[in-house]
């Protein structure tokens, strides 16, 4: 039994300090594990908060996308109205240009008639001037005939 006892004592001397060391390291590992689990719990809380905030942000983005879609629809409707108005305005402009051309033609015709009238007035003026000159000549001839008659009377007398 001495051998048993000696093996036991040797095992105790070699193993017990190693077991104590392993127990101490096990305590440190458990402490580290507890701290790591606490940090993981804190990270999980933080991640849950971040996830909630991301969900809220995604909801806001979805709302903004809906508003953008509505605005795009309104812009498309406005663009369609602008296109229709553009066509209508082009038609109105073409119609107005046609009326302007017709009015210009009438103005040209009126100007031609005014030119013809002016030419007739010029001819009439020439005729009137000739009549006045003729009347003046008639008066001068009458005056000269009177003077000649007076001179003849004076010569006869």
LOVEXMAR-494418 format. One line per 2 residues: number of its first residue (from 1); for each residue x, y, z of N, C-alpha, C. Coordinates in nm, 2 decimals, m for minus. Each point is the difference from the previous one (the first is absolute). Layout:
NUM	X Y Z X Y Z X Y Z ~ ... .
# end
This chain:
1	0.08 m0.12 0.00 m0.08 0.12 0.00 0.08 0.13 0.00 ~ 0.12 m0.02 0.02 0.09 0.11 0.00 0.01 0.06 m0.14 .
3	m0.01 m0.08 m0.09 0.00 0.05 m0.14 m0.12 0.07 m0.03 ~ m0.11 m0.05 0.05 m0.13 0.07 m0.03 0.01 0.14 0.07 .
5	0.05 0.00 0.12 0.00 0.12 0.08 0.10 0.09 m0.07 ~ 0.11 m0.05 m0.05 0.10 0.09 m0.06 m0.06 0.06 m0.14 .
7	m0.07 m0.08 m0.07 m0.06 0.04 m0.12 m0.11 0.11 0.03 ~ m0.07 m0.03 0.11 m0.10 0.10 0.04 0.06 0.13 0.04 .
9	0.10 m0.01 0.08 0.07 0.12 0.04 0.06 0.08 m0.12 ~ 0.06 m0.08 m0.09 0.06 0.07 m0.12 m0.11 0.06 m0.09 .
11	m0.11 m0.07 m0.01 m0.11 0.06 m0.08 m0.05 0.12 0.07 ~ m0.02 0.00 0.14 m0.05 0.11 0.07 0.10 0.12 m0.02 .
13	0.13 m0.03 0.01 0.10 0.11 m0.01 0.00 0.05 m0.14 ~ m0.01 m0.08 m0.10 0.00 0.05 m0.13 m0.13 0.05 m0.05 .
15	m0.11 m0.07 0.03 m0.13 0.03 m0.06 m0.07 0.11 0.08 ~ 0.01 0.00 0.13 m0.08 0.09 0.08 0.04 0.15 m0.04 .
17	0.12 0.03 m0.01 0.03 0.14 m0.04 m0.05 0.03 m0.14 ~ 0.01 m0.10 m0.09 m0.05 0.02 m0.13 m0.15 0.02 0.00 .
19	m0.07 m0.08 0.08 m0.14 0.01 0.01 m0.04 0.14 0.06 ~ 0.07 0.04 0.10 m0.03 0.13 0.06 0.02 0.11 m0.11 .
21	0.11 m0.01 m0.08 0.02 0.09 m0.10 m0.11 0.00 m0.11 ~ m0.04 m0.12 m0.03 m0.11 m0.02 m0.10 m0.13 0.06 0.06 .
23	m0.03 m0.02 0.13 m0.12 0.06 0.06 0.01 0.15 0.00 ~ 0.12 0.06 0.03 0.01 0.14 m0.01 m0.02 0.06 m0.14 .
25	0.06 m0.07 m0.10 m0.02 0.04 m0.14 m0.15 m0.01 m0.04 ~ m0.06 m0.11 0.05 m0.14 m0.02 m0.03 m0.09 0.12 0.06 .
27	0.04 0.04 0.12 m0.07 0.12 0.06 0.02 0.12 m0.08 ~ 0.12 0.02 m0.05 0.03 0.12 m0.08 m0.08 m0.01 m0.14 .
29	0.00 m0.12 m0.05 m0.08 m0.02 m0.13 m0.14 0.02 0.03 ~ m0.06 m0.04 0.11 m0.14 0.02 0.03 m0.03 0.15 0.02 .
31	0.09 0.07 0.07 m0.01 0.14 0.01 0.00 0.07 m0.13 ~ 0.10 m0.04 m0.09 0.01 0.06 m0.13 m0.13 m0.03 m0.08 .
33	m0.05 m0.12 0.01 m0.12 m0.05 m0.07 m0.12 0.09 0.05 ~ m0.01 0.02 0.13 m0.11 0.08 0.05 0.01 0.15 m0.06 .
35	0.12 0.05 0.00 0.02 0.14 m0.05 m0.03 0.00 m0.15 ~ 0.04 m0.11 m0.07 m0.02 0.00 m0.15 m0.15 m0.02 m0.03 .
37	m0.07 m0.08 0.09 m0.14 m0.01 m0.02 m0.08 0.13 0.03 ~ 0.05 0.07 0.10 m0.06 0.13 0.03 0.02 0.10 m0.12 .
39	0.13 0.00 m0.06 0.02 0.08 m0.12 m0.08 m0.04 m0.11 ~ m0.02 m0.13 m0.02 m0.09 m0.05 m0.11 m0.14 0.04 0.02 .
41	m0.05 0.00 0.13 m0.13 0.04 0.03 m0.02 0.15 m0.03 ~ 0.11 0.08 0.04 0.00 0.14 m0.04 m0.01 0.03 m0.15 .
43	0.09 m0.08 m0.07 0.00 0.01 m0.14 m0.14 m0.04 m0.06 ~ m0.06 m0.10 0.05 m0.13 m0.04 m0.05 m0.10 0.11 0.02 .
45	0.00 0.06 0.12 m0.09 0.11 0.03 0.03 0.12 m0.10 ~ 0.13 0.02 m0.02 0.03 0.11 m0.10 m0.04 m0.04 m0.14 .
47	0.02 m0.12 m0.04 m0.04 m0.04 m0.13 m0.15 0.00 m0.02 ~ m0.07 m0.03 0.11 m0.15 0.00 m0.01 m0.04 0.15 m0.02 .
49	0.06 0.09 0.08 m0.03 0.14 m0.02 0.04 0.05 m0.14 ~ 0.11 m0.04 m0.05 0.04 0.04 m0.13 m0.10 m0.06 m0.10 .
51	m0.04 m0.12 0.02 m0.10 m0.06 m0.09 m0.13 0.07 0.00 ~ m0.05 0.04 0.12 m0.12 0.08 0.01 0.02 0.13 m0.07 .
53	0.11 0.07 0.01 0.03 0.13 m0.06 0.00 m0.02 m0.15 ~ 0.06 m0.11 m0.05 0.01 m0.03 m0.14 m0.14 m0.02 m0.06 .
55	m0.08 m0.07 0.08 m0.14 m0.03 m0.04 m0.08 0.14 m0.01 ~ 0.02 0.08 0.10 m0.06 0.14 m0.01 0.04 0.08 m0.12 .
57	0.13 m0.01 m0.02 0.06 0.07 m0.12 m0.06 m0.06 m0.13 ~ m0.01 m0.13 m0.01 m0.05 m0.06 m0.12 m0.15 0.04 m0.02 .
59	m0.07 0.01 0.11 m0.14 0.05 m0.01 m0.01 0.14 m0.05 ~ 0.09 0.08 0.05 0.01 0.14 m0.05 0.04 0.01 m0.15 .
61	0.09 m0.09 m0.03 0.04 0.00 m0.14 m0.11 m0.05 m0.09 ~ m0.08 m0.10 0.05 m0.11 m0.05 m0.08 m0.11 0.11 m0.01 .
63	m0.02 0.08 0.10 m0.09 0.11 0.00 0.05 0.11 m0.10 ~ 0.13 0.02 0.00 0.05 0.10 m0.09 m0.01 m0.05 m0.15 .
65	0.02 m0.13 m0.01 m0.01 m0.06 m0.14 m0.14 0.02 m0.05 ~ m0.10 m0.02 0.09 m0.14 0.01 m0.04 m0.02 0.15 m0.04 .
67	0.05 0.09 0.08 m0.02 0.14 m0.03 0.07 0.04 m0.13 ~ 0.12 m0.06 m0.03 0.07 0.02 m0.12 m0.08 m0.05 m0.12 .
69	m0.06 m0.12 0.02 m0.08 m0.06 m0.10 m0.12 0.09 m0.03 ~ m0.07 0.05 0.10 m0.11 0.09 m0.02 0.04 0.13 m0.07 .
71	0.12 0.05 0.04 0.05 0.12 m0.07 0.03 m0.03 m0.15 ~ 0.06 m0.11 m0.02 0.03 m0.04 m0.14 m0.13 m0.01 m0.08 .
73	m0.11 m0.06 0.06 m0.12 0.00 m0.07 m0.05 0.14 m0.03 ~ 0.01 0.08 0.10 m0.05 0.14 m0.02 0.08 0.07 m0.11 .
75	0.13 m0.02 0.00 0.09 0.05 m0.10 m0.04 m0.05 m0.14 ~ m0.02 m0.13 0.00 m0.05 m0.06 m0.13 m0.13 0.07 m0.05 .
77	m0.09 0.01 0.09 m0.13 0.07 m0.04 0.03 0.14 m0.04 ~ 0.08 0.07 0.07 0.03 0.14 m0.04 0.07 0.00 m0.13 .
79	0.09 m0.09 m0.03 0.07 0.00 m0.13 m0.10 m0.03 m0.11 ~ m0.10 m0.09 0.03 m0.10 m0.03 m0.10 m0.08 0.12 m0.03 .
81	m0.04 0.07 0.11 m0.08 0.13 m0.02 0.09 0.10 m0.08 ~ 0.13 0.01 0.03 0.08 0.09 m0.07 0.01 m0.03 m0.15 .
83	0.01 m0.13 m0.02 0.01 m0.05 m0.14 m0.13 0.04 m0.08 ~ m0.11 m0.03 0.07 m0.13 0.04 m0.06 m0.01 0.15 m0.03 .
85	0.04 0.07 0.10 m0.01 0.15 m0.01 0.10 0.05 m0.11 ~ 0.11 m0.07 m0.01 0.10 0.04 m0.11 m0.07 m0.02 m0.14 .
87	m0.07 m0.12 m0.01 m0.06 m0.03 m0.13 m0.11 0.11 m0.02 ~ m0.08 0.03 0.10 m0.11 0.10 m0.01 0.06 0.13 m0.04 .
89	0.11 0.04 0.07 0.06 0.13 m0.03 0.05 0.01 m0.14 ~ 0.06 m0.11 m0.05 0.06 0.00 m0.14 m0.12 0.01 m0.10 .
91	m0.11 m0.06 0.03 m0.12 0.01 m0.09 m0.05 0.15 0.01 ~ 0.00 0.06 0.12 m0.05 0.13 0.01 0.10 0.10 m0.07 .
93	0.13 m0.03 0.01 0.10 0.09 m0.06 m0.02 m0.01 m0.15 ~ m0.02 m0.13 m0.05 m0.01 m0.01 m0.15 m0.13 0.07 m0.05 .
95	m0.11 m0.01 0.08 m0.12 0.07 m0.04 0.02 0.15 0.01 ~ 0.07 0.05 0.10 0.02 0.14 0.01 0.09 0.05 m0.11 .
97	0.10 m0.08 m0.03 0.09 0.04 m0.12 m0.08 0.00 m0.13 ~ m0.09 m0.09 m0.01 m0.08 0.00 m0.12 m0.09 0.13 m0.01 .
99	m0.06 0.04 0.12 m0.08 0.12 0.01 0.09 0.12 m0.03 ~ 0.12 0.00 0.06 0.10 0.11 m0.03 0.03 0.01 m0.15 .
101	0.02 m0.11 m0.06 0.03 0.00 m0.15 m0.12 0.06 m0.07 ~ m0.12 m0.04 0.04 m0.12 0.05 m0.07 m0.01 0.15 0.02 .
103	0.02 0.04 0.13 m0.01 0.15 0.03 0.11 0.07 m0.08 ~ 0.12 m0.05 m0.01 0.11 0.06 m0.08 m0.04 0.01 m0.14 .
105	m0.07 m0.10 m0.06 m0.05 0.01 m0.13 m0.10 0.11 m0.02 ~ m0.09 0.01 0.10 m0.10 0.10 m0.01 0.06 0.14 0.01 .
107	0.10 0.01 0.09 0.08 0.13 0.01 0.06 0.03 m0.13 ~ 0.07 m0.10 m0.06 0.06 0.02 m0.13 m0.10 0.05 m0.10 .
109	m0.12 m0.06 m0.01 m0.11 0.04 m0.09 m0.04 0.14 0.03 ~ m0.01 0.03 0.13 m0.05 0.14 0.04 0.11 0.10 m0.04 .
111	0.13 m0.04 0.02 0.11 0.09 m0.04 m0.01 0.02 m0.15 ~ m0.02 m0.10 m0.08 m0.01 0.01 m0.14 m0.12 0.10 m0.04 .
113	m0.11 m0.02 0.07 m0.12 0.09 m0.03 0.04 0.14 0.04 ~ 0.07 0.02 0.11 0.04 0.13 0.05 0.09 0.06 m0.11 .
115	0.10 m0.08 m0.05 0.09 0.05 m0.10 m0.08 0.05 m0.13 ~ m0.10 m0.09 m0.04 m0.08 0.04 m0.11 m0.07 0.13 0.02 .
117	m0.06 0.01 0.13 m0.07 0.12 0.03 0.09 0.12 0.00 ~ 0.12 m0.02 0.05 0.10 0.11 0.00 0.03 0.05 m0.14 .
119	0.02 m0.10 m0.09 0.02 0.03 m0.14 m0.11 0.08 m0.06 ~ m0.13 m0.04 0.04 m0.11 0.07 m0.06 m0.01 0.14 0.06 .
121	0.03 0.01 0.13 0.00 0.14 0.07 0.11 0.08 m0.07 ~ 0.12 m0.06 m0.03 0.10 0.08 m0.06 m0.04 0.05 m0.14 .
123	m0.07 m0.09 m0.08 m0.05 0.04 m0.13 m0.11 0.11 0.02 ~ m0.09 m0.02 0.10 m0.10 0.10 0.02 0.06 0.14 0.04 .
125	0.11 m0.01 0.08 0.06 0.12 0.04 0.06 0.07 m0.12 ~ 0.06 m0.08 m0.09 0.05 0.06 m0.12 m0.11 0.07 m0.08 .
127	m0.12 m0.07 m0.01 m0.11 0.06 m0.07 m0.04 0.13 0.06 ~ m0.01 m0.01 0.14 m0.05 0.12 0.07 0.10 0.12 m0.02 .
129	0.13 m0.03 0.01 0.10 0.10 m0.03 m0.01 0.06 m0.14 ~ m0.02 m0.09 m0.10 m0.02 0.05 m0.13 m0.13 0.09 m0.01 .
131	m0.10 m0.04 0.07 m0.12 0.08 m0.01 0.02 0.14 0.07 ~ 0.07 0.00 0.11 0.03 0.13 0.07 0.09 0.08 m0.10 .
133	0.10 m0.07 m0.06 0.09 0.08 m0.09 m0.09 0.05 m0.12 ~ m0.09 m0.08 m0.05 m0.09 0.03 m0.11 m0.09 0.12 0.05 .
135	m0.05 0.00 0.12 m0.08 0.10 0.05 0.08 0.13 0.01 ~ 0.12 m0.01 0.05 0.09 0.12 0.01 0.03 0.05 m0.14 .
137	0.03 m0.09 m0.09 0.02 0.05 m0.14 m0.12 0.07 m0.06 ~ m0.12 m0.06 0.03 m0.12 0.06 m0.05 m0.01 0.14 0.06 .
139	0.02 0.01 0.13 m0.01 0.14 0.06 0.11 0.09 m0.06 ~ 0.12 m0.05 m0.03 0.10 0.09 m0.06 m0.04 0.04 m0.14 .
141	m0.05 m0.10 m0.07 m0.05 0.03 m0.14 m0.11 0.11 0.01 ~ m0.09 m0.02 0.09 m0.12 0.09 0.01 0.06 0.14 0.04 .
143	0.09 0.00 0.09 0.06 0.13 0.04 0.08 0.06 m0.11 ~ 0.07 m0.08 m0.08 0.07 0.06 m0.11 m0.10 0.05 m0.11 .
145	m0.11 m0.08 m0.02 m0.10 0.05 m0.10 m0.06 0.13 0.05 ~ m0.02 0.02 0.12 m0.06 0.12 0.06 0.10 0.12 m0.03 .
147	0.13 m0.04 0.04 0.10 0.11 m0.02 0.01 0.03 m0.15 ~ 0.00 m0.10 m0.08 0.01 0.03 m0.15 m0.12 0.09 m0.04 .
149	m0.12 m0.04 0.05 m0.12 0.08 m0.04 0.01 0.14 0.06 ~ 0.05 0.02 0.12 0.02 0.13 0.05 0.10 0.08 m0.08 .
151	0.11 m0.07 m0.04 0.10 0.07 m0.09 m0.06 0.03 m0.13 ~ m0.09 m0.08 m0.05 m0.06 0.03 m0.13 m0.09 0.12 0.02 .
153	m0.07 0.00 0.11 m0.09 0.11 0.02 0.08 0.13 0.02 ~ 0.11 m0.01 0.06 0.08 0.12 0.02 0.05 0.05 m0.14 .
155	0.04 m0.10 m0.08 0.05 0.04 m0.13 m0.11 0.06 m0.09 ~ m0.11 m0.05 0.01 m0.12 0.05 m0.08 m0.04 0.13 0.06 .
157	0.01 0.03 0.12 m0.04 0.12 0.06 0.10 0.10 m0.02 .
# end
